[in-house]
Each structure stands twice: as C-alpha cells, then as structure tokens.
C-alpha cells in the first residue's frame, strides 16, 4: 500500500512554545487515519502545517511530491483539502453556490475568460455545477441545493462543509473535528459517510476527533499526540490497549 501523506520531523514553534516537536505522521492510500490526543497536544497545528497555514520545519510530501514550501492554495491544488473546527460557510449563498467554491479548485480558466464569458468559462462552470450537485447528493443534501446555507440546521451545515471539500476531488481529505456539536445519531451517520468517502470515492482521510467511539469505529490507523510529540501508533485495538495511551488520554479505571 502506497503512502499518500508523509510528514517527517515536523516542528512548529509559537514564540517560546514548541507546539510540534519532530513529529512523523503518515496516511496510507485508501485509509482513514485518526489523530488523537489531549487538548493542546498539537493535532490542529499539525493539520495547519500540512495545509500550509502555519510555518513549520521538516518535510511534507503528498504522493511523493514535496509540499513543504508551497502556499496553502498550491497545496489545495495539489490535492490537500480540509475542513475546520469552526464552520466556514457562506451563510447568504445557496448550498450549491457554497459547494461550487470547492469545485472551483479544478477550474482552469483565467480572469479574462471569466470577464468575457468565453466558451471555456461556460464549459467549466457547467462542470463545476455538476461536481457540486454530485457532492451534495453524496452527503444527502441534494434537495437543499437552492437553500441558503444559513437556513440549514447545524448538522446539515457540517455536511455542507464536507460536500464542499469533496467537490474539490481531493487526494487527501483533512477533517478537523467534523463531529463537534453533533448529536449521537448525527455522529453515527457521519461515521458511515466518512467510511463511504474512503470506500466509494477512494479518498484517503486524516481525521482529528475527540469522539472516541467514532474514532475507534472507523479508523484503519491511529496516531496519538501528547505535548507535541507522537506517543503511540497502531490500529484501534492496539491503541485502546496501550497503557501509555490509557494514562495520557483515554483514562484509567479505578
């Protein structure tokens, strides 16, 4: 199995705070790899470094391509697409328009083509609409295409973000606490959806999540961070039985 994401010796410092200290992290093709750890362990910082939002030292490769010095938009074009802890939707735009902003990653027309509405512009706009409609249908929001995003229930807004990321047709999808704020039923459905993203779309997923039932239920591999360093790696059962992980994060029975 080939490696989609390879992170080696990743370090991030904020002033006097070492947020990540020489972290190695990887995602294999066609897998769901979860990143867990206590609050402040460096999980979101790792995602921010991989997607280019914070400066970092070390090496970041996507399917063998060096991303280390690329800007965030260039990493997105290379195939790294993410969601965020906090909702980042355009509330006054329709759901379809929101998702089309993700599909636009694949558009190749320039400013002049958009300005003069060339045949290429219209051809690629139609393709973007088709990709957006397909993504909305995949997450179960097809009937809400014309609905203003701000009118959706919170759980559906989470799905909308996911649809927008899928419309970009990523090689690697980074999901940062997508289950935050969801109820048990919604979280269970989300787990099934993430599994379908892996199995039906063939997209590799890296997941930061605090819901351990979700993590243990859908992950192929898990990496545990604590104080900016890797504490353990393994399959869900191995992580559940690891004494150091139990002490540091999952808790111990008295």
C-alpha positions as CSV (number, residue, x, y, z in Angstrom):
1,X,0.0,0.0,0.0
2,X,1.5,3.4,-1.0
3,X,1.8,6.4,1.2
4,X,-0.3,9.4,0.4
5,X,0.9,11.8,3.1
6,X,4.3,11.6,4.6
7,X,5.3,14.0,7.3
8,X,8.8,13.8,8.7
9,X,10.4,15.7,11.5
10,X,7.7,18.3,11.6
11,X,8.3,21.1,14.2
12,X,6.2,24.2,14.8
13,X,7.1,26.9,17.4
14,X,4.9,29.8,18.5
15,X,7.3,32.1,20.3
16,X,8.7,30.1,23.3
17,X,6.1,27.3,22.9
18,X,7.1,24.2,20.9
19,X,3.7,23.1,19.5
20,X,5.1,20.2,17.5
21,X,8.5,18.7,18.1
22,X,9.9,16.4,15.4
23,X,6.6,14.7,14.5
24,X,6.4,11.9,12.0
25,X,3.0,11.2,10.6
26,X,1.6,9.3,7.6
27,X,-1.5,8.4,5.8
28,X,-1.7,5.3,3.6
29,X,-3.7,5.3,0.4
30,X,-7.3,4.4,0.8
31,X,-7.3,4.5,4.6
32,X,-8.8,6.6,7.4
33,X,-6.1,7.7,9.8
34,X,-7.1,9.4,13.0
35,X,-5.0,11.8,15.0
36,X,-6.0,11.9,18.7
37,X,-4.6,13.3,21.9
38,X,-5.5,15.7,24.8
39,X,-6.4,19.3,24.2
40,X,-3.3,21.2,23.3
41,X,-1.4,18.2,22.0
42,X,-0.8,19.8,18.6
43,X,-3.4,18.0,16.5
44,X,-4.9,21.0,14.7
45,X,-1.4,22.6,14.5
46,X,-0.3,19.5,12.5
47,X,-3.2,19.9,10.1
48,X,-2.5,23.6,9.8
49,X,1.2,22.8,9.0
50,X,0.2,20.2,6.4
51,X,-2.2,22.6,4.7
52,X,0.3,25.5,4.9
53,X,-1.4,27.8,7.3
54,X,1.4,27.9,9.8
55,X,5.2,27.9,9.1
56,X,6.9,24.6,10.0
57,X,10.3,22.9,9.7
58,X,10.5,19.4,8.5
59,X,9.3,17.6,5.3
60,X,5.7,17.2,4.0
61,X,5.1,15.1,0.9
62,X,1.9,14.2,-0.9
63,X,2.2,11.1,-3.0
64,X,5.9,11.8,-3.3
65,X,5.6,15.4,-4.2
66,X,7.3,17.9,-1.8
67,X,4.7,20.4,-0.5
68,X,7.0,21.9,2.2
69,X,7.5,25.3,0.6
70,X,4.1,25.6,-1.2
71,X,1.5,28.2,-0.3
72,X,-1.9,26.9,1.0
73,X,-3.7,27.4,-2.3
74,X,-1.0,25.5,-4.1
75,X,-1.3,22.6,-1.6
76,X,-5.0,22.6,-2.2
77,X,-4.5,22.4,-6.0
78,X,-2.1,19.5,-5.3
79,X,-4.9,17.6,-3.6
80,X,-4.8,18.5,0.1
81,X,-8.3,19.7,1.1
82,X,-9.6,20.3,4.6
83,X,-12.4,21.3,6.9
84,X,-12.1,23.3,10.0
85,X,-13.2,23.1,13.7
86,X,-15.4,26.1,13.3
87,X,-18.0,26.3,10.5
88,X,-16.7,28.2,7.5
89,X,-19.7,28.6,5.3
90,X,-21.1,31.5,3.3
91,X,-24.5,31.9,5.0
92,X,-26.1,34.1,2.4
93,X,-25.2,31.9,-0.5
94,X,-27.1,28.9,-1.6
95,X,-25.8,25.4,-0.7
96,X,-25.0,24.8,-4.4
97,X,-23.0,28.1,-4.5
98,X,-21.1,27.1,-1.4
99,X,-20.1,23.8,-2.8
100,X,-19.1,25.3,-6.1
101,X,-16.5,27.3,-4.3
102,X,-14.8,24.0,-3.6
103,X,-15.4,22.7,-7.2
104,X,-13.6,25.8,-8.4
105,X,-10.3,24.3,-7.4
106,X,-10.4,22.3,-10.6
107,X,-11.3,25.2,-12.9
108,X,-8.6,26.3,-15.2
109,X,-9.9,29.5,-16.8
110,X,-8.3,32.8,-16.1
111,X,-9.6,36.3,-15.3
112,X,-10.1,37.3,-18.9
113,X,-12.2,34.2,-19.6
114,X,-14.4,34.9,-16.7
115,X,-14.7,38.6,-17.6
116,X,-15.7,37.9,-21.2
117,X,-17.7,34.8,-20.5
118,X,-15.8,32.7,-23.1
119,X,-16.9,29.2,-24.2
120,X,-14.3,27.7,-21.9
121,X,-15.7,29.7,-19.0
122,X,-19.2,28.3,-19.5
123,X,-18.0,24.8,-20.1
124,X,-16.0,24.8,-16.9
125,X,-18.9,26.4,-15.0
126,X,-21.2,23.7,-16.1
127,X,-18.7,21.1,-15.0
128,X,-18.4,22.8,-11.6
129,X,-22.2,22.8,-11.1
130,X,-22.2,19.1,-11.9
131,X,-19.5,18.4,-9.4
132,X,-21.3,20.4,-6.7
133,X,-24.6,18.7,-7.3
134,X,-22.8,15.3,-7.2
135,X,-21.2,16.2,-3.8
136,X,-24.5,17.5,-2.4
137,X,-26.2,14.3,-3.3
138,X,-23.4,12.2,-1.8
139,X,-23.8,13.8,1.6
140,X,-27.6,13.7,1.4
141,X,-28.3,17.4,0.7
142,X,-29.4,17.3,-2.9
143,X,-32.9,18.7,-2.0
144,X,-31.2,21.7,-0.3
145,X,-29.2,22.9,-3.4
146,X,-31.2,26.2,-3.6
147,X,-31.5,26.7,0.2
148,X,-29.4,29.5,1.7
149,X,-26.7,27.8,3.7
150,X,-27.5,29.9,6.8
151,X,-31.0,28.3,6.9
152,X,-29.7,24.8,7.3
153,X,-29.7,23.0,10.7
154,X,-26.2,22.9,12.3
155,X,-25.7,19.2,11.5
156,X,-26.5,19.8,7.8
157,X,-24.1,22.8,7.8
158,X,-21.4,20.3,8.8
159,X,-22.4,18.1,5.9
160,X,-22.3,21.1,3.6
161,X,-18.7,21.8,4.5
162,X,-17.9,18.2,3.8
163,X,-19.7,18.4,0.4
164,X,-17.6,21.5,-0.5
165,X,-14.4,19.6,0.3
166,X,-15.5,16.6,-1.7
167,X,-16.3,18.8,-4.7
168,X,-12.6,19.6,-4.9
169,X,-11.9,15.9,-5.5
170,X,-9.1,15.7,-3.0
171,X,-6.3,13.2,-2.9
172,X,-6.2,13.7,0.9
173,X,-9.1,15.0,3.0
174,X,-8.2,16.5,6.4
175,X,-11.2,16.5,8.7
176,X,-10.8,18.7,11.8
177,X,-13.4,17.7,14.5
178,X,-16.2,17.4,12.0
179,X,-18.3,15.7,14.6
180,X,-18.1,18.7,17.0
181,X,-21.6,19.8,18.0
182,X,-23.4,16.8,16.5
183,X,-25.7,14.5,18.5
184,X,-25.3,10.8,18.7
185,X,-27.4,10.0,15.7
186,X,-25.7,12.6,13.5
187,X,-22.3,11.4,14.7
188,X,-23.1,7.8,13.8
189,X,-24.3,8.9,10.3
190,X,-21.2,10.9,9.9
191,X,-19.0,7.9,10.6
192,X,-20.9,6.0,7.9
193,X,-20.4,8.9,5.5
194,X,-16.6,9.1,6.2
195,X,-16.3,5.4,5.6
196,X,-18.1,5.8,2.2
197,X,-15.7,8.5,1.3
198,X,-12.9,6.0,1.7
199,X,-14.6,3.0,0.2
200,X,-16.7,4.5,-2.6
201,X,-14.6,7.6,-3.6
202,X,-11.2,6.2,-2.8
203,X,-10.2,9.3,-0.9
204,X,-7.6,9.0,1.9
205,X,-8.8,10.6,5.1
206,X,-6.9,12.1,8.1
207,X,-9.2,12.8,11.0
208,X,-8.8,14.9,14.1
209,X,-11.5,13.9,16.5
210,X,-12.4,13.7,20.3
211,X,-15.3,11.3,19.9
212,X,-13.5,8.0,20.7
213,X,-16.5,5.9,19.6
214,X,-16.3,7.5,16.2
215,X,-12.5,7.2,16.0
216,X,-12.4,3.6,17.1
217,X,-15.3,2.6,14.9
218,X,-14.0,3.9,11.5
219,X,-10.2,4.3,11.7
220,X,-7.7,2.0,10.0
221,X,-4.8,3.5,11.9
222,X,-4.5,5.9,14.8
223,X,-1.6,8.2,15.9
224,X,-1.6,9.6,19.4
225,X,0.0,13.0,20.1
226,X,0.8,14.4,23.5
227,X,2.7,17.6,24.2
228,X,3.6,18.0,20.5
229,X,5.2,14.5,20.2
230,X,4.0,11.1,19.0
231,X,3.1,8.9,21.9
232,X,1.8,5.9,20.0
233,X,0.8,4.5,16.6
234,X,-1.3,1.5,15.8
235,X,-4.7,0.0,14.9
236,X,-7.7,0.9,17.1
237,X,-7.5,-2.2,19.3
238,X,-3.7,-1.7,19.9
239,X,-4.3,2.0,20.9
240,X,-7.2,1.0,23.2
241,X,-4.9,-1.5,25.0
242,X,-1.8,0.7,25.1
243,X,-1.0,1.5,28.8
244,X,0.7,4.8,27.9
245,X,-2.3,6.0,25.8
246,X,-4.7,5.0,28.6
247,X,-2.8,7.0,31.1
248,X,-2.2,10.0,28.9
249,X,-5.6,10.3,27.2
250,X,-8.2,7.6,27.4
251,X,-8.2,7.5,31.2
252,X,-7.9,4.6,33.6
253,X,-10.4,2.6,35.6
254,X,-10.1,2.9,39.3
